[in-house]
Amino acid sequence: MVFQGSSAAISHTGKVRSNNQDSGYAGSNLFVVADGMGGHAGGDVASSLAISRLQALDRPFESTAEAERALRDAIADAAVDLVDTVNVRPELAGMGTTVSALIMVDDYAVIAHIGDSRIYLFRDGALTQITTDHTFVQRLVDSGRITPEEARFHPRRSVLMRVLGDMDTDPELDTFIMPTQPGDRWLLCSDGLSGVVDDPHTSKALGLGLAPGRTADSLLKQALDGGAPDNVTIVIVDVGGQHPLFSGTATIVGSASNPVGVEVPAAAPRRSSWLHPNRQAANEPTHFEPAPEFLEELIEEDRRRARRRRIGWIAGLALVLLILAGAAWVGYQWTQTRYYVGADEDTVVIYQGVQQNIGPISLSTPYEDTGIPLDSLPEFARVQVKGTISADSLSHARQIVTGISDLAGGSG
C-alpha cells in the first residue's frame, strides 16, 4: 500500500561549513537522513552512496518484516559500497555516514538507525525522540554520569560509537517497528538541527500545524539563527493530513541531489614553502568513530574533566565562604568600636558594640557597670536608658553616664 500523507525535505550547508555533507530523501514510502563525515569530499560521497542504495526501497511492501529485512540488507550493501569506493579512491579512507531511515507500511513505521541523526515522533502535542544516539556522550547519559543537558554541550558530543563506514561491512543497526496513526508527524534530522534547536522549540514548531514544507523552513531558520555550525537536514512526514500524497516524484536534498553522482576530484598537489606552509583544511569533519583502544582514553578524559569540575566547584565555594567569613569578621570588628548606654536588670551599663543581633548572636557585650540604680532615675531618663542611648566612642558614653548620674542625684 502506498503511504498516504505529505512530506518535505530540506538541507542547508549552515553558516560555518563550506560544503554540504548531509543528504536527505523524501519519497512515497521511504524517508531518510544521512549525515556524512570524513573530510571535505568523503562525507559527501558516503551520504550520497547511502541514499543511492536505499532509494530502491521506496515502494510498497507486503509486510513490516519484509521492509525491515530490506532496510538491513540495503544498509549493509551501502557499507560494501563504501569499502569498494575506498579501494578505488584510497584518499577517501575514513569516510562514513549516519543513517536514519523510515519506511511506511500500512499503519506502521519501520525504522533503521545508526549514528547520531535522529527520528522524532510528534503525537497529540508531545514530542518523543524515537532513536537513541550512538555517541560517546549518550553512553555517559545512559550510565547516569552526565545529564542530557550537559550532553548537549559536552566537548566530545560528536564522537560516534557506531557509524556506517568503510571499515565494517556488517554494521550494527537499530531496527524496530512502531504503529503510527493519522495526525502523527515524524521528524528525521541531522544533528545540525538537534544540536542547535532544543526539543521545546522543535515541539512548538511542529505543533503549529503548518504544512511540512513551511514547518521545515521554520526549523531551518531557527538552526541558522542559532549559528548553524554544521549542515542542517530536515525531513518531515505527516501521516494523513490535509494534502495526502498518493504518488509523486521523490525529493532528494543535500549532496545526494547531484543528478550525475558525486564527483570526487583528486587532490591537487600543493607546494609548501616557509611563506605558504601547507595547512589542514578548515572544513574539518564534525564526527569521528573512535578506535576501540581510544574509548578508554575518552572515558578517562571525562573522569578527569569531572574531577576538575568538582575541584573547581569546591574551590569556588571555599573562596566564597572565605570572603563571607572575612566580611563578617571585618564587620564584627567595626561593631566593637561602637558603644552605647543601656540597662541590665537594675543598673545603668555601658555596652561595647551595637544594639542589633544576628539571629542568636549578640553584637554587643557589657563593658562597664556604672552602679547607678535605674530606680534612682526620673521616669523619662529611665525610659531613655532602657531604650539605649548610642555613643560615638567610649569617652562619649561616659559623658552620657555623667549626665545620667547628675539626674539620679537630682531625683534623690
Buried (B, 14 or more C-beta within 10 A) or exposed (E): EBBBBBBBBBBBBBBBBEEBBBBBBBBBBBBBBBBBBBBBBBBBBBBBBBBBBBBEBBBBBEEBEEBBBBBBEBBBBBBBBBEEBBEEBEEBBBBBBBBBBBBBBEEBBBBBBBBBBBBBBBBEEEBEBBBEBBBBBBBBBEEEBBEEEBBEEBEBBBBBBBBBBBBBBEBEBBBEBBEBEEEBBBBBBBBBBBBBBEEEBBBEBBBEEBBBBBBBBBBBBBBBEBEBBBBBBBBBBBBBBEEBBEEEEBBBBBBBBEEEEBEBEEEEEEEEEEEEEEEEEEBEBBBBBBEEEBBEEBBEEBEEBEEEEEEEEEEEEEEEEEEEEEEEEEEBEEBBEBBBBBBEEEBBBBBBBBBEEEEEEEBBEEBBEBEBEBEBBEEEBBEBBEEBBBBEEBEBBBBBBEEBBEBBEEEE
